[in-house]
Amino acid sequence: MGHGDRVDVTVDLGKPVGLETGPGFAIREGGRTVGAGTVTALPD
């Protein structure tokens, strides 16, 4: 994948976390941002 590619990802956070649709998020590893996106849906 290259810059600007899109994927759908389902994540199990392992514990309750307050989330709502709309906010952006970043995925960091080793002090670097390796991914970013927007919360588009939450499970019922």
Secondary structure, 3 states (H helix, E strand, C coil): CCCCCCCCCCCCCCCCCCCCCCCEEEEEECCEEEEEEECCCCCC
